[in-house]
Amino acid sequence: MIRFEHTEFLLLLLLIPIAVVIYFYAGYQTKKQLQKIGNIDLLKRLMPDRNENKSLIKFIFFNLIGSLLIISLAQPQMGTKMEKIQRKGIDVVIALDVSKSMLSQDVVPSRLEKSKLLIQTLLKKLDGDRVGLVIFAGNAYLQMPLTVDYSSLLLYLRSINTNSVPTQGTIIANALEQSENAFKATDKKYKAIIVITDGEDHEENAITKAEEIASDGSRIFTVGVGTPGGGTIPVYDQNGNKITEKKDDSGQVIISKMNSNMLQALAKGGNGNFYYLDNAKQVAEFLSKDIAKMETKTINDKVFTDFVEQFQYFLAFALLLLLADFFITYRKKFFDFKNETV
């Protein structure tokens, strides 16, 4: 298994296509300028030793070297072996609302991004617990089965957006059912479900489902994201630019409000607690303490261990390409033996 220690550096790879566009645009502009000076074929005959293809080759080398250096910065690592481990903990399934109302920016930067930050912070505080991830809107899906490999879970989490579930709505009962299915049927306790949602447009049987799950030994905690005053729901185009705000059938701008009363009732029915997501670090602390109070079990799992740095291979290849690029000139021949210069 390969993972990256600093995935944020991989965003720098977006500079590569930008460099490609600039390169070809600059070449186009240069060609236009040369056409104003004179005949291009004549100009080429005046410079018989110049090879235009060498320019493209050096540019390709430039991009390859840049890509390899960026990957090196991200510190790729590889697990060398799989080990069976035993630890004490419980099973936790996080059910994350990805409906369009989670795009509302009444909390900064948005309800969905604030929820992701909470999950990232919570994972740093859990120790020995298996964690699974369910996403829901109009339907619910198990995005990540129970695992102690938090790094893989975070990779899934980063890719989640409001298009991850095509059907809109907030079907919390379905999310609870999918979360329950992720647990082993033989375990009558050691199970917790954390529902992160604004609670808007829910169906009425969610509380009944929570009471049913709690009667089997699980606990359900709810986290409300959003504000009582609410906020508008932005609508974005395919390029991610905001174009308008969501409106109802009469053309009025929709104001999405967090339904704290429902979420409190849901937590009460699930024998858990309700938290308002204001400070992600503080809420993560509360949740981790709640989970730590629960009775634990021995969890057997297999995980990759002994992750070894692999960045040196990418760095070495980049240096080899840099050395090769040094010997590539714009002449048709690598060396001008007459003048004994490159």
BAZA-897570 format. One line per field, with one value per residue: residue number from 1; residue in three letters; chain; x, y, z of N, C-alpha, C in turn. Coordinates in steps of 0.02 Angstrom, whole numbers, plus 50000, padded with zeros to 5 digits. Each point is the difference from the previous one (the first is absolute). Layout:
N
resi = [NUM,...]
resn = [ALA,...]
chain = [A,...]
n.X = [X,...]
n.Y = [Y,...]
n.Z = [Z,...]
ca.X = [X,...]
ca.Y = [Y,...]
ca.Z = [Z,...]
c.X = [X,...]
c.Y = [Y,...]
c.Z = [Z,...]
//
This chain:
342
resi = [1,2,3,4,5,6,7,8,9,10,11,12,13,14,15,16,17,18,19,20,21,22,23,24,25,26,27,28,29,30,31,32,33,34,35,36,37,38,39,40,41,42,43,44,45,46,47,48,49,50,51,52,53,54,55,56,57,58,59,60,61,62,63,64,65,66,67,68,69,70,71,72,73,74,75,76,77,78,79,80,81,82,83,84,85,86,87,88,89,90,91,92,93,94,95,96,97,98,99,100,101,102,103,104,105,106,107,108,109,110,111,112,113,114,115,116,117,118,119,120,121,122,123,124,125,126,127,128,129,130,131,132,133,134,135,136,137,138,139,140,141,142,143,144,145,146,147,148,149,150,151,152,153,154,155,156,157,158,159,160,161,162,163,164,165,166,167,168,169,170,171,172,173,174,175,176,177,178,179,180,181,182,183,184,185,186,187,188,189,190,191,192,193,194,195,196,197,198,199,200,201,202,203,204,205,206,207,208,209,210,211,212,213,214,215,216,217,218,219,220,221,222,223,224,225,226,227,228,229,230,231,232,233,234,235,236,237,238,239,240,241,242,243,244,245,246,247,248,249,250,251,252,253,254,255,256,257,258,259,260,261,262,263,264,265,266,267,268,269,270,271,272,273,274,275,276,277,278,279,280,281,282,283,284,285,286,287,288,289,290,291,292,293,294,295,296,297,298,299,300,301,302,303,304,305,306,307,308,309,310,311,312,313,314,315,316,317,318,319,320,321,322,323,324,325,326,327,328,329,330,331,332,333,334,335,336,337,338,339,340,341,342]
resn = [MET,ILE,ARG,PHE,GLU,HIS,THR,GLU,PHE,LEU,LEU,LEU,LEU,LEU,LEU,ILE,PRO,ILE,ALA,VAL,VAL,ILE,TYR,PHE,TYR,ALA,GLY,TYR,GLN,THR,LYS,LYS,GLN,LEU,GLN,LYS,ILE,GLY,ASN,ILE,ASP,LEU,LEU,LYS,ARG,LEU,MET,PRO,ASP,ARG,ASN,GLU,ASN,LYS,SER,LEU,ILE,LYS,PHE,ILE,PHE,PHE,ASN,LEU,ILE,GLY,SER,LEU,LEU,ILE,ILE,SER,LEU,ALA,GLN,PRO,GLN,MET,GLY,THR,LYS,MET,GLU,LYS,ILE,GLN,ARG,LYS,GLY,ILE,ASP,VAL,VAL,ILE,ALA,LEU,ASP,VAL,SER,LYS,SER,MET,LEU,SER,GLN,ASP,VAL,VAL,PRO,SER,ARG,LEU,GLU,LYS,SER,LYS,LEU,LEU,ILE,GLN,THR,LEU,LEU,LYS,LYS,LEU,ASP,GLY,ASP,ARG,VAL,GLY,LEU,VAL,ILE,PHE,ALA,GLY,ASN,ALA,TYR,LEU,GLN,MET,PRO,LEU,THR,VAL,ASP,TYR,SER,SER,LEU,LEU,LEU,TYR,LEU,ARG,SER,ILE,ASN,THR,ASN,SER,VAL,PRO,THR,GLN,GLY,THR,ILE,ILE,ALA,ASN,ALA,LEU,GLU,GLN,SER,GLU,ASN,ALA,PHE,LYS,ALA,THR,ASP,LYS,LYS,TYR,LYS,ALA,ILE,ILE,VAL,ILE,THR,ASP,GLY,GLU,ASP,HIS,GLU,GLU,ASN,ALA,ILE,THR,LYS,ALA,GLU,GLU,ILE,ALA,SER,ASP,GLY,SER,ARG,ILE,PHE,THR,VAL,GLY,VAL,GLY,THR,PRO,GLY,GLY,GLY,THR,ILE,PRO,VAL,TYR,ASP,GLN,ASN,GLY,ASN,LYS,ILE,THR,GLU,LYS,LYS,ASP,ASP,SER,GLY,GLN,VAL,ILE,ILE,SER,LYS,MET,ASN,SER,ASN,MET,LEU,GLN,ALA,LEU,ALA,LYS,GLY,GLY,ASN,GLY,ASN,PHE,TYR,TYR,LEU,ASP,ASN,ALA,LYS,GLN,VAL,ALA,GLU,PHE,LEU,SER,LYS,ASP,ILE,ALA,LYS,MET,GLU,THR,LYS,THR,ILE,ASN,ASP,LYS,VAL,PHE,THR,ASP,PHE,VAL,GLU,GLN,PHE,GLN,TYR,PHE,LEU,ALA,PHE,ALA,LEU,LEU,LEU,LEU,LEU,ALA,ASP,PHE,PHE,ILE,THR,TYR,ARG,LYS,LYS,PHE,PHE,ASP,PHE,LYS,ASN,GLU,THR,VAL]
chain = [A,A,A,A,A,A,A,A,A,A,A,A,A,A,A,A,A,A,A,A,A,A,A,A,A,A,A,A,A,A,A,A,A,A,A,A,A,A,A,A,A,A,A,A,A,A,A,A,A,A,A,A,A,A,A,A,A,A,A,A,A,A,A,A,A,A,A,A,A,A,A,A,A,A,A,A,A,A,A,A,A,A,A,A,A,A,A,A,A,A,A,A,A,A,A,A,A,A,A,A,A,A,A,A,A,A,A,A,A,A,A,A,A,A,A,A,A,A,A,A,A,A,A,A,A,A,A,A,A,A,A,A,A,A,A,A,A,A,A,A,A,A,A,A,A,A,A,A,A,A,A,A,A,A,A,A,A,A,A,A,A,A,A,A,A,A,A,A,A,A,A,A,A,A,A,A,A,A,A,A,A,A,A,A,A,A,A,A,A,A,A,A,A,A,A,A,A,A,A,A,A,A,A,A,A,A,A,A,A,A,A,A,A,A,A,A,A,A,A,A,A,A,A,A,A,A,A,A,A,A,A,A,A,A,A,A,A,A,A,A,A,A,A,A,A,A,A,A,A,A,A,A,A,A,A,A,A,A,A,A,A,A,A,A,A,A,A,A,A,A,A,A,A,A,A,A,A,A,A,A,A,A,A,A,A,A,A,A,A,A,A,A,A,A,A,A,A,A,A,A,A,A,A,A,A,A,A,A,A,A,A,A,A,A,A,A,A,A,A,A,A,A,A,A,A,A,A,A,A,A,A,A,A,A,A,A,A,A,A,A,A,A]
n.X = [50042,49984,50031,49972,50058,50013,49937,50006,50061,49957,49973,50065,49977,49955,50062,50003,49934,50008,50055,49963,49947,50039,50028,49943,49974,50055,49998,49935,50010,50050,49961,49952,50043,50022,49935,50000,50051,49980,50020,49958,49984,50001,49965,49965,50002,49985,49961,50043,50038,49950,49985,49943,50010,50063,49969,49962,50056,50032,49946,49999,50066,49988,49947,50037,50051,49958,49970,50059,50020,49942,50003,50063,49977,49956,50062,50004,49957,50032,49943,50047,49956,49958,49980,49988,49956,50009,49941,49994,49936,49966,49942,50025,49937,50032,49940,50023,49965,49984,49943,49966,49957,50042,49981,49948,50012,49946,50038,50058,50025,49974,49937,50007,50035,49955,49954,50032,50006,49937,49985,50036,49971,49941,50019,50024,49938,49979,49997,50011,49964,49957,50012,49936,49986,49944,49984,49963,49949,49978,50061,50016,50066,50022,50033,50006,50013,49982,50043,50062,49993,50013,50060,49980,49974,50056,50030,49957,50013,50062,49982,49972,49946,49963,50046,50026,49944,49979,49969,49963,50010,49969,50015,49989,49937,50007,50025,49953,49958,50029,49998,49939,49989,50036,49959,50035,49960,50057,50024,49984,50064,50039,49942,50026,49949,50038,49944,50029,49957,49967,49982,50013,49934,50005,49998,49937,50015,50039,49959,49950,50035,50011,49938,49985,50045,49978,49942,50040,50008,49982,50044,49956,50053,49973,50020,49976,49999,50014,49957,49971,50038,50044,50003,50019,49976,50065,49994,50038,50040,50013,50017,49947,49974,49990,49941,49974,49941,49995,49950,49943,49945,49993,50063,49978,50050,50024,49974,50059,49961,50044,49980,50016,49935,50000,50057,49974,49942,50037,50040,49945,49969,50060,49976,50001,50044,49976,50036,50006,50010,50030,50030,50030,50051,49956,49963,50058,50018,49941,50002,50064,49980,49947,50039,50044,49941,49994,49967,50063,50021,50023,50036,49988,50055,50003,50059,50014,50060,50045,49969,50025,50042,49965,50003,50048,49956,49949,50034,50021,49940,49977,50049,49984,49936,50014,50037,49951,49958,50050,50000,49935,50024,49995,50065,50006,50062,50016,50054,50029,50025,49975,49949,49990,49938,49961]
n.Y = [49940,50047,50041,50060,50018,50035,49981,50050,49972,49948,50049,50000,49937,50039,50016,49933,49987,50040,49967,49947,50028,50022,49940,49968,50039,49993,49935,50002,50037,49958,49950,50032,50010,49937,49987,50044,49967,49939,49968,49959,49974,50063,50018,49945,50020,50058,49954,49972,50023,50044,49961,50015,49937,50025,50054,49960,49968,50058,50022,49944,50005,50064,49979,49953,50042,50049,49955,49976,50064,50013,49944,50018,50063,49966,49978,49969,49958,49945,49969,49979,50002,49948,50032,49946,50045,50006,50028,50041,49993,50045,49984,50046,50015,50038,50026,50017,50053,49981,50017,50029,49991,49948,50028,50007,50065,49980,49945,50021,49976,49944,49981,49983,50054,50033,49961,50009,50063,49995,49966,50043,50048,49971,49986,50061,50000,49963,49948,49958,50052,49955,50031,50008,50008,50031,50009,50054,49996,49992,49974,49942,50011,49937,50054,49982,49935,49968,50044,49979,49994,50046,49984,49938,50003,50031,49953,49955,50024,50008,49942,50003,50005,50052,49983,49982,50031,49968,49961,50054,50033,49984,49940,50026,49978,50015,50058,50001,49981,50040,50046,49981,49998,50054,49995,49962,49956,49966,50059,49995,50014,50042,50030,50045,50040,50036,50035,50021,50047,50034,49936,50032,50007,49985,49933,49990,49945,50053,50033,49973,50012,50060,50001,49977,50041,50051,49972,50000,50056,50027,50049,50049,50031,50059,50025,50056,50006,50063,50047,50018,50054,49951,49974,50035,49968,50008,50023,49948,50028,49972,50064,49990,50038,50040,49976,49970,50008,49944,49989,50017,49964,50041,49978,49980,50038,49939,50002,49970,49970,50000,49936,50042,50016,49988,50033,50043,49997,50005,50045,50030,49991,50023,50025,50056,50040,50062,50017,50063,49994,50026,49971,49984,50033,50044,49999,49999,50046,50031,49991,50018,50046,50014,49995,50037,50026,49983,49944,49981,49979,49938,50042,49951,50025,50010,50023,50045,49974,50031,50057,49989,50051,50026,50059,49964,49953,50036,50016,49937,49978,50046,49981,49938,50017,50030,49946,49959,50040,49996,49938,50015,50014,50062,49978,49987,50021,49951,49988,50060,49947,50039,50022,49934,50020,50001]
n.Z = [50000,49957,50041,50009,50027,49944,50001,50044,49999,49998,50035,50013,49993,50028,50021,49994,50003,50053,50018,49987,50029,50050,49999,49989,50048,50037,49984,50012,50055,50015,49981,50032,50050,49993,49993,50050,50026,49983,49948,50031,49940,49980,50053,49986,49935,50030,50031,49956,50049,49999,50052,49970,49979,50002,49977,49961,49981,49998,49967,49964,49993,49985,49965,49970,49995,49980,49961,49983,49995,49970,49964,49990,49990,49963,49995,49941,50029,50013,50014,50040,50050,50000,50054,50034,50018,50064,50009,50051,49987,49965,49972,49959,49984,49957,50010,49941,50014,49937,50028,49951,50050,49995,49942,50040,49997,50035,49988,50021,49942,50023,50002,49937,49984,50036,49970,49942,50018,50020,49944,49965,50036,49991,49938,50010,50026,49948,50041,49949,49979,49979,49943,49988,49936,50016,49936,50008,49960,49936,49996,50028,50004,50007,50017,50064,49991,50054,50023,50013,49934,50046,49977,49991,50061,50019,49963,50024,50060,49977,49975,50060,49963,49985,49954,50060,50018,49945,50045,49994,50058,50056,49975,50060,49995,49936,50020,50046,49952,49954,50049,50016,49935,50013,50052,50041,49973,50013,49984,50064,50002,50029,49989,49958,49991,49958,50007,49945,50017,49954,49988,49943,49992,50063,50000,50016,49965,49995,50041,49967,49944,50025,50021,49940,49972,50039,49986,49947,50037,49943,49990,49996,49973,50010,49943,50024,49934,50010,49986,50058,49988,49988,49939,49948,49946,49994,49938,49983,49954,49940,49997,50039,49951,50051,49980,50052,50027,50035,49956,50031,49995,50052,49997,50060,50023,49999,50061,50004,50045,50049,49999,50049,49998,49935,49993,50043,49968,49944,50029,50023,49941,49981,50059,49964,49973,50006,49945,50014,49935,50053,50051,49942,50025,50023,49945,49966,50044,49995,49934,49999,50043,49961,49947,50033,50016,49936,50012,50007,49941,49996,49962,49958,49975,49934,50012,49954,50010,50036,49999,49940,50010,49950,50033,50027,49983,50019,50056,50004,49983,50043,50042,49983,50003,50058,50014,49980,50033,50042,49976,50008,49939,49977,49996,49936,50015,50042,49962,50005,49967,49952,50040,50007,49981,50052]
ca.X = [49958,50037,49966,50040,50003,49977,49959,49986,50047,49978,49962,50046,49999,49955,50040,50026,49959,50005,50063,49991,49961,50043,50052,49974,49977,50061,50024,49955,50015,50066,49992,49966,50049,50048,49967,50001,50069,50015,49978,50025,50044,50064,50032,50026,50060,50053,50022,49995,50019,49950,49950,49941,49975,50037,49964,49945,50029,50022,49939,49974,50044,49985,49938,50013,50042,49957,49953,50036,50018,49939,49985,50049,49980,49942,50027,49966,50023,49971,49997,50040,49970,49935,50003,49938,50008,49946,49996,49936,49964,49932,49987,49968,49982,49983,49953,50010,49951,50030,49947,50018,49996,50064,50042,49986,50060,49986,50061,50056,49987,49934,49980,50033,50071,50007,49988,50060,50051,49984,50019,50073,50022,49978,50042,50064,49989,49980,50057,49980,49931,49988,49956,49972,49971,49939,49978,49928,49958,49938,50016,50059,50048,50059,50057,50060,49985,50037,50072,50044,50044,49971,50028,49957,49935,50008,50003,49930,49966,50019,49968,49927,49967,49926,49981,50017,49936,49961,49931,50000,49957,50039,49969,50040,49984,50039,50069,50006,49996,50064,50050,49988,50021,50073,50023,49988,49934,50009,50017,49942,50022,50063,49985,49978,49986,50003,49965,50018,49950,49962,49935,49946,49961,50004,49937,49978,50015,50070,50004,49978,50056,50053,49980,50008,50071,50024,49976,50045,50064,50040,49986,49999,50016,49984,50036,49964,50043,49958,49978,49927,49978,50007,50037,49979,50035,50029,49998,50063,50004,50045,50067,50004,49985,49932,49962,49937,49981,49944,49935,49944,49960,49971,50055,50028,50063,49991,50042,50008,50012,50015,49944,50030,49951,49997,50064,50000,49954,50033,50052,49967,49974,50057,50039,50063,50001,49999,50049,49997,50067,50027,50073,50011,50046,49964,49951,50037,50020,49941,49983,50050,49989,49941,50020,50047,49961,49964,50035,50040,50010,50063,49990,50052,49999,50063,50020,50069,50046,50068,49998,50067,50002,50015,50011,50068,49999,49974,50050,50057,49979,49997,50069,50024,49969,50032,50066,49990,49978,50059,50037,49958,50003,49952,50029,49983,50049,50010,50061,50031,50070,50043,50012,50011,49952,49935]
ca.Y = [50060,50063,50059,50061,50032,50070,50000,50069,50019,49973,50053,50036,49969,50040,50049,49970,50019,50073,50011,49976,50051,50058,49982,50000,50067,50039,49978,50029,50071,50006,49986,50058,50054,49982,50009,50071,50017,49973,49932,49954,49951,50034,50008,49935,49986,50042,49967,49929,49954,50001,49947,50022,49944,49998,50043,49961,49948,50032,50018,49938,49985,50048,49979,49937,50015,50034,49951,49955,50037,50010,49935,49991,50042,49969,49944,49935,49947,49935,49951,49942,49937,50003,49968,49992,50036,49998,50061,50011,50057,49987,50013,50065,50018,50071,50012,50069,50029,50033,50032,50066,50051,50001,50050,50065,50030,50034,49987,50008,50026,49976,49947,49936,50004,50002,49932,49962,50021,49966,49929,49997,50014,49944,49941,50009,49989,49930,49955,49930,49990,49993,50054,49994,50062,49997,50065,49996,50056,49965,49930,49993,49951,49987,50024,49969,49951,50009,49991,50039,50036,50067,50035,49983,50032,50071,50006,49998,50060,50058,49998,50004,50064,49994,49959,49931,49965,50035,50014,50051,49989,49985,49939,49981,49931,49957,50005,49960,49930,49982,50000,49940,49942,49997,49965,49928,49986,49966,50048,50033,50064,50022,50031,50070,50033,50073,50029,50070,50024,50060,49974,50029,49957,49930,49964,49996,49938,49998,49992,49931,49957,50011,49963,49928,49984,50008,49943,49944,50011,50053,50068,50045,50069,50043,50064,50047,50048,50053,50048,50005,50051,49970,50033,49981,49942,50022,49955,50009,49971,49943,50023,50016,50071,50012,50034,50024,49966,49955,50032,49954,50002,50067,50046,50029,49970,49953,50008,49935,50008,49939,49977,49976,49963,49932,49967,49986,49944,49941,49979,49973,49934,49955,49994,50036,50072,50045,50054,50051,50007,50068,49990,49930,49969,49989,49948,49937,49981,49974,49936,49950,49983,49957,49934,49970,49976,49939,49937,49981,49930,49986,50004,49970,50029,49998,50066,50007,50029,50013,50041,50020,50056,49984,50062,50003,49973,50053,50053,49976,50002,50070,50023,49970,50038,50066,49991,49989,50063,50043,49983,50011,50068,50015,49983,49934,49956,50016,50037,50033,49982,50051,50051,49964,50024,49965]
ca.Z = [50000,49996,50027,49999,50065,49993,49939,49978,49948,49936,49966,49956,49934,49959,49964,49938,49942,49990,49964,49932,49964,49990,49952,49931,49984,49986,49934,49950,49995,49968,49928,49970,49996,49948,49936,49984,49982,49934,49984,50051,49969,49988,50065,50020,49961,50027,50062,49982,50054,50054,49997,50038,50040,50063,50047,50028,50043,50063,50038,50029,50055,50053,50034,50035,50058,50048,50028,50045,50060,50040,50031,50053,50056,50033,50038,49991,50045,49983,50054,49980,50020,50031,50065,50037,50063,50049,50039,50034,49972,49980,49930,49991,49931,49992,49946,49979,49954,49942,49960,49975,50053,50035,49968,50031,50030,50063,50038,49954,49932,49983,50047,49983,50014,50073,50023,49984,50049,50062,49994,50001,50069,50042,49986,50035,50071,50012,50007,50005,49977,49928,49977,49932,49975,49960,49975,49985,49980,49987,50014,50042,49974,50041,49962,50025,50053,50063,49991,50043,49955,49995,49942,49942,50010,49984,49927,49977,50025,49960,49934,50008,49989,49998,49942,50014,50001,49949,50021,50053,50058,50061,50025,50057,50018,49955,50022,50061,49981,49970,50053,50039,49960,49998,50060,50005,50031,50064,50052,50027,50028,49970,49936,50002,49936,50004,49943,49990,49952,50019,50022,49961,49954,50020,50003,50068,50035,50020,50073,50014,49981,50050,50061,49985,50001,50069,50040,49986,50034,49969,50019,49942,50015,49944,49996,49957,49965,49973,50051,50003,49952,49934,49947,49932,49972,49936,49942,49963,49933,49995,50017,50071,50012,50023,49949,50029,50062,49989,50010,49999,49939,49990,49984,50061,50022,50055,50059,50033,50072,50037,50041,50062,50040,49976,50015,50071,50011,49971,50047,50060,49983,49989,50062,49990,50013,49942,50004,49947,49971,49998,50003,49981,50048,50062,49989,49993,50068,50033,49971,50019,50071,50001,49975,50048,50057,49982,50011,49941,49985,49965,49928,49958,49933,49964,49974,49975,50048,49975,49940,49981,49955,49930,49964,49972,49931,49957,49999,49960,49929,49980,49991,49938,49945,50000,49971,49928,49971,49995,49939,49941,49975,49948,49935,49974,50029,50070,50009,49942,50008,49970,50049,50061,50051,49996]
c.X = [50044,49958,50047,49996,49972,49962,49988,50048,49980,49958,50045,50003,49952,50037,50025,49956,50001,50063,49995,49963,50044,50052,49974,49974,50059,50028,49958,50014,50067,49995,49967,50049,50051,49970,49999,50070,50016,49974,50032,50048,50069,50039,50030,50064,50059,50029,49997,50015,49948,49947,49941,49973,50035,49966,49943,50026,50022,49941,49969,50043,49986,49939,50009,50040,49958,49951,50034,50021,49940,49981,50049,49983,49941,50019,49959,50031,49965,50003,50035,49970,49932,50004,49930,50011,49938,50001,49932,49966,49928,49995,49960,49985,49979,49955,50001,49949,50036,49946,50020,49997,50066,50050,49991,50060,49983,50051,50058,50045,49933,49982,50037,50074,50013,49990,50060,50056,49988,50022,50076,50027,49983,50046,50067,49994,49980,50061,49974,49930,49998,49948,49977,49967,49940,49984,49927,49973,49931,50006,50062,50044,50057,50061,50065,49981,50042,50073,50038,50051,49971,50025,49957,49932,50004,50004,49930,49965,50014,49963,49924,49976,49925,49975,50013,49937,49953,49930,50001,49947,50044,49967,50042,49987,50038,50074,50012,49998,50065,50056,49994,50024,50076,50029,49990,49935,50007,50016,49938,50018,50066,49989,49974,49990,50001,49969,50017,49956,49971,49929,49941,49966,50006,49931,49984,50023,50073,50007,49980,50057,50057,49984,50008,50073,50027,49978,50044,50070,50043,49981,50006,50012,49986,50040,49963,50046,49956,49980,49924,49972,50004,50041,49975,50042,50029,49994,50062,49995,50051,50072,50008,49987,49927,49962,49934,49990,49937,49934,49945,49959,49970,50054,50031,50064,49988,50050,50001,50020,50015,49941,50027,49952,49997,50064,50007,49955,50030,50053,49970,49972,50055,50045,50069,49993,49997,50051,49990,50071,50018,50076,50014,50045,49964,49949,50033,50022,49941,49982,50050,49992,49939,50017,50045,49963,49964,50043,50035,50003,50068,49986,50060,49996,50069,50015,50070,50043,50067,49998,50070,49997,50021,50019,50068,50003,49975,50050,50060,49983,49997,50070,50030,49972,50032,50069,49995,49980,50059,50037,49958,50004,49946,50027,49979,50048,50011,50061,50022,50075,50048,50018,50012,49957,49934,49950]
c.Y = [50062,50056,50059,50034,50071,50006,50071,50022,49975,50051,50040,49970,50036,50053,49973,50017,50075,50016,49978,50052,50061,49987,50004,50068,50044,49981,50029,50074,50013,49990,50059,50058,49987,50010,50074,50021,49977,49930,49951,49949,50030,50008,49934,49983,50042,49972,49925,49952,49996,49947,50020,49944,49996,50044,49963,49946,50029,50020,49938,49980,50046,49979,49935,50012,50033,49952,49955,50034,50012,49936,49986,50040,49970,49938,49935,49948,49935,49954,49936,49933,50012,49961,49995,50031,49990,50065,50005,50061,49982,50014,50065,50010,50073,50007,50074,50021,50035,50029,50071,50054,50005,50047,50070,50025,50041,49982,49999,49939,49976,49945,49935,50002,50003,49930,49955,50016,49965,49927,49992,50009,49942,49939,50005,49984,49928,49956,49929,49986,49990,50052,49986,50066,49986,50070,49994,50067,49970,49926,49999,49944,49992,50018,49966,49951,50014,49983,50039,50039,50069,50039,49987,50034,50075,50012,49999,50065,50060,50002,50010,50071,49989,49964,49926,49956,50036,50021,50049,49985,49990,49941,49972,49927,49950,50001,49959,49926,49975,49997,49937,49938,49993,49963,49925,49988,49969,50048,50037,50067,50019,50037,50071,50027,50075,50028,50074,50028,50067,49981,50026,49947,49926,49968,49983,49937,49994,49987,49930,49951,50007,49962,49925,49979,50003,49941,49938,50011,50055,50068,50045,50071,50042,50065,50044,50051,50050,50047,50002,50051,49976,50040,49977,49941,50021,49946,50015,49971,49945,50018,50019,50073,50008,50041,50029,49967,49960,50034,49947,50009,50069,50052,50034,49964,49957,50016,49933,50011,49932,49983,49970,49960,49927,49962,49984,49941,49935,49973,49970,49930,49949,49993,50033,50073,50039,50055,50047,50012,50073,49996,49926,49964,49983,49944,49931,49975,49970,49930,49945,49979,49956,49929,49964,49971,49935,49939,49978,49925,49991,49996,49969,50029,49992,50069,49997,50033,50011,50037,50028,50057,49978,50062,50002,49974,50052,50057,49981,50003,50072,50027,49971,50037,50070,49997,49990,50065,50047,49989,50009,50074,50011,49986,49930,49947,50022,50045,50032,49989,50053,50053,49971,50028,49964,50045]
c.Z = [50000,50030,49996,50068,49997,49934,49974,49944,49930,49961,49953,49930,49952,49960,49933,49940,49985,49960,49927,49958,49985,49946,49928,49980,49982,49932,49943,49989,49966,49925,49965,49991,49944,49930,49980,49976,49929,49991,50050,49971,49987,50065,50024,49962,50024,50065,49990,50057,50056,49989,50045,50045,50068,50053,50034,50047,50067,50043,50033,50060,50060,50040,50039,50064,50054,50034,50050,50064,50045,50036,50057,50062,50039,50041,49991,50045,49981,50062,49979,50021,50033,50066,50031,50068,50044,50039,50031,49969,49986,49925,49994,49926,49999,49939,49982,49948,49943,49955,49982,50054,50039,49966,50030,50038,50062,50053,49949,50002,49971,50050,49986,50018,50076,50029,49986,50049,50067,49998,50003,50070,50046,49991,50036,50074,50016,50002,50010,49977,49924,49979,49929,49981,49955,49977,49980,49977,49990,50008,50044,49972,50050,49958,50021,50056,50062,49991,50054,49958,49987,49939,49938,50007,49982,49925,49971,50019,49956,49933,50003,49986,49995,49938,50011,50005,49953,50021,50058,50053,50061,50034,50057,50021,49957,50019,50063,49984,49969,50051,50042,49963,49998,50061,49994,50037,50069,50057,50024,50034,49964,49934,50010,49930,50013,49937,49996,49944,50022,50020,49960,49956,50018,49998,50073,50037,50021,50074,50020,49985,50051,50064,49990,50004,50071,50043,49990,50028,49970,50030,49939,50024,49938,50005,49951,49970,49964,50056,50001,49951,49929,49951,49933,49977,49932,49947,49958,49930,50000,50017,50073,50017,50022,49949,50028,50068,49988,50019,49998,49936,49986,49986,50060,50020,50062,50056,50037,50073,50032,50045,50064,50042,49979,50019,50074,50016,49973,50047,50063,49987,49990,50060,49994,50017,49934,50011,49940,49975,49992,49996,49987,50050,50064,49993,49993,50069,50037,49974,50020,50073,50007,49979,50049,50061,49984,50012,49936,49991,49967,49926,49965,49931,49969,49971,49972,50053,49966,49934,49987,49949,49929,49960,49965,49929,49951,49994,49957,49925,49975,49987,49936,49939,49995,49968,49924,49965,49990,49934,49937,49981,49948,49930,49979,50026,50072,50010,49934,50007,49972,50051,50070,50057,49990,49966]
//
